[in-house]
Amino acid sequence: MQMARGQQVDAEEVLRRSRRGRRNTSVRSCTRSPRSARCGAARWSSLCEKWYGSHEAMFAAAQEPGFDAPPGSGVTMLPLLAHFEYAMREYCWGKVTRDGLISSRRYFQRPAVQRELDDCVTRWRSPGVPAHTQALTCENWLAVAYALSGRRDECKAVFERIGPYAASHVWGYFFGAVSGGFIANWRWANRVR
């Protein structure tokens, strides 16, 4: 299914490949590991509006696995990924612009988005700082969310944990390039000109 999306085939072909792919090993591995952020993101991404889904289905799929996931599980951070996807699709689709970035920041500063961000962080950090294999990616998501939200102190604390590792494509959604977005926001968080 991911190949079909990457090849930008039509919706019917994506669905045909999806049905055939249910026998695929990666699909079975996600069934065996429903708390894996990587598997959750793969399953979730097929419901995004840009891949013939809808915002409603995407948000539902991002929120559902985290409800009963153990604290510290990377899947508890999937709602952040849904908010990134929504803002990118609505405000930065096709091209990153200053207006798109401003609109994305306004979106992330909405009280409902801020509450969900804080809820995700609470569930993810409740057992302490996660050390699983997906922690660096999740920390990058958190840095992007804090940067878009204008929460400088929290963003700086996340950058101190992740060091120089830009480990998520999401930086490119809003800042044009992964490394450029990472560096610009590190500088903002650390008040470096």
C-alpha positions as CSV (number, residue, x, y, z in Angstrom):
1,M,0.0,0.0,0.0
2,Q,2.8,2.4,0.8
3,M,4.3,1.7,-2.7
4,A,0.9,2.5,-4.3
5,R,0.7,5.8,-2.4
6,G,4.3,6.7,-3.3
7,Q,3.6,5.9,-7.0
8,Q,0.5,8.2,-6.7
9,V,-1.9,5.7,-8.2
10,D,-5.6,6.3,-8.1
11,A,-7.8,5.6,-5.1
12,E,-9.2,2.3,-6.5
13,E,-5.7,0.9,-7.1
14,V,-4.6,1.9,-3.6
15,L,-7.6,0.1,-2.1
16,R,-7.0,-3.0,-4.2
17,R,-3.4,-3.1,-3.1
18,S,-4.4,-2.5,0.5
19,R,-6.8,-5.5,0.5
20,R,-4.1,-7.6,-1.0
21,G,-1.5,-6.3,1.5
22,R,-3.5,-7.5,4.5
23,R,-1.6,-10.8,4.0
24,N,1.6,-8.9,4.1
25,T,4.2,-9.5,6.8
26,S,4.3,-5.8,7.9
27,V,0.6,-5.8,8.4
28,R,0.8,-9.0,10.5
29,S,3.6,-7.5,12.5
30,C,1.5,-4.4,13.3
31,T,-1.3,-6.7,14.4
32,R,1.2,-8.4,16.8
33,S,2.5,-5.0,18.0
34,P,-0.4,-2.7,18.2
35,R,1.4,-0.3,20.6
36,S,4.3,0.3,18.2
37,A,4.4,3.9,17.1
38,R,5.9,2.9,13.8
39,C,3.1,0.4,13.0
40,G,0.5,2.8,14.3
41,A,1.8,5.6,12.1
42,A,1.8,3.2,9.0
43,R,-1.7,2.2,9.7
44,W,-2.8,5.7,10.5
45,S,-1.2,7.2,7.4
46,S,-3.4,5.2,5.1
47,L,-6.4,7.2,6.5
48,C,-5.0,10.7,5.9
49,E,-6.9,13.0,3.5
50,K,-3.9,13.1,1.1
51,W,-4.1,9.4,0.7
52,Y,-7.9,9.2,0.0
53,G,-9.0,9.3,3.6
54,S,-10.4,12.1,5.7
55,H,-9.3,14.3,8.6
56,E,-12.0,12.7,10.8
57,A,-10.8,9.1,10.1
58,M,-7.2,10.1,10.5
59,F,-7.8,11.7,14.0
60,A,-9.8,8.7,15.1
61,A,-7.1,6.3,14.1
62,A,-4.4,8.4,15.7
63,Q,-6.2,8.7,19.0
64,E,-7.6,5.1,19.4
65,P,-4.4,3.1,20.0
66,G,-3.2,5.5,22.8
67,F,-6.3,5.2,24.9
68,D,-5.3,1.8,26.5
69,A,-1.6,1.9,25.7
70,P,0.8,1.6,28.6
71,P,2.3,4.9,29.7
72,G,5.5,5.7,27.8
73,S,4.4,4.0,24.7
74,G,5.3,5.9,21.5
75,V,1.7,5.3,20.2
76,T,0.4,7.8,22.8
77,M,2.1,10.5,20.6
78,L,0.3,9.7,17.4
79,P,-2.3,12.5,17.9
80,L,0.5,15.0,17.5
81,L,1.3,13.4,14.1
82,A,-2.3,13.8,13.2
83,H,-2.2,17.5,14.1
84,F,0.9,17.9,12.0
85,E,-0.7,16.2,9.0
86,Y,-3.9,18.3,9.4
87,A,-2.0,21.6,9.6
88,M,0.3,20.6,6.7
89,R,-2.6,19.6,4.5
90,E,-4.7,22.7,5.3
91,Y,-2.0,25.4,5.4
92,C,1.2,24.2,3.7
93,W,0.0,21.7,1.1
94,G,2.3,21.7,-2.0
95,K,4.5,24.5,-0.8
96,V,5.9,25.9,2.5
97,T,5.1,29.6,2.8
98,R,5.2,32.3,5.4
99,D,1.4,32.5,5.5
100,G,1.2,28.7,5.8
101,L,3.6,28.7,8.7
102,I,1.7,31.5,10.4
103,S,-1.6,29.7,10.0
104,S,-0.1,26.4,11.3
105,R,1.2,28.3,14.4
106,R,-2.3,29.7,15.0
107,Y,-3.8,26.2,14.6
108,F,-1.3,24.8,17.1
109,Q,-2.0,27.6,19.6
110,R,-5.7,26.7,19.8
111,P,-6.8,25.6,23.3
112,A,-8.1,22.2,22.1
113,V,-4.8,21.4,20.3
114,Q,-2.8,22.6,23.4
115,R,-4.9,20.3,25.7
116,E,-4.3,17.3,23.4
117,L,-0.6,18.1,23.2
118,D,-0.4,18.2,27.0
119,D,-2.4,15.0,27.3
120,C,-0.1,13.2,24.9
121,V,3.0,14.4,26.8
122,T,1.5,13.4,30.2
123,R,0.7,9.8,29.0
124,W,4.1,9.5,27.2
125,R,6.2,10.8,30.1
126,S,4.3,9.4,33.1
127,P,6.8,6.6,33.7
128,G,9.8,8.9,33.2
129,V,11.8,9.8,30.1
130,P,11.1,7.1,27.5
131,A,14.1,5.2,26.2
132,H,12.5,2.9,23.6
133,T,13.6,2.9,20.0
134,Q,11.0,5.4,18.9
135,A,11.8,7.9,21.6
136,L,14.0,10.1,19.4
137,T,11.3,10.4,16.8
138,C,8.7,11.2,19.4
139,E,10.9,13.8,20.9
140,N,11.3,15.5,17.5
141,W,7.5,15.5,17.2
142,L,7.3,17.2,20.5
143,A,9.9,19.8,19.6
144,V,8.0,20.6,16.4
145,A,4.7,20.9,18.4
146,Y,6.3,23.1,21.0
147,A,7.9,25.3,18.4
148,L,4.7,25.7,16.4
149,S,2.9,26.5,19.7
150,G,5.4,29.2,20.7
151,R,6.3,27.3,23.9
152,R,10.0,28.2,23.9
153,D,11.0,26.9,27.4
154,E,9.5,23.4,26.8
155,C,11.0,23.4,23.2
156,K,14.4,24.2,24.6
157,A,14.1,21.3,27.1
158,V,13.3,18.9,24.4
159,F,16.2,20.1,22.2
160,E,18.5,19.5,25.2
161,R,17.3,15.8,25.3
162,I,17.6,15.2,21.6
163,G,20.9,16.9,20.9
164,P,21.8,17.3,17.2
165,Y,19.5,14.6,15.9
166,A,16.8,15.7,13.5
167,A,14.9,12.5,13.5
168,S,11.6,13.3,11.8
169,H,10.4,14.4,8.4
170,V,7.7,16.6,10.1
171,W,10.3,19.4,10.3
172,G,10.0,19.7,6.5
173,Y,6.2,20.1,6.6
174,F,6.4,23.6,8.0
175,F,10.0,24.8,7.5
176,G,10.9,23.6,4.1
177,A,13.8,21.3,5.0
178,V,14.3,18.9,7.9
179,S,17.7,20.2,8.8
180,G,16.9,23.8,8.2
181,G,13.7,23.6,10.3
182,F,15.5,21.8,13.1
183,I,18.3,24.3,13.2
184,A,16.1,27.4,13.0
185,N,13.9,26.2,15.8
186,W,16.9,25.1,18.0
187,R,18.2,28.7,17.5
188,W,14.8,30.1,18.4
189,A,14.4,27.9,21.5
190,N,17.9,28.8,22.7
191,R,17.5,32.5,21.9
192,V,20.5,32.4,19.5
193,R,20.4,34.8,16.5
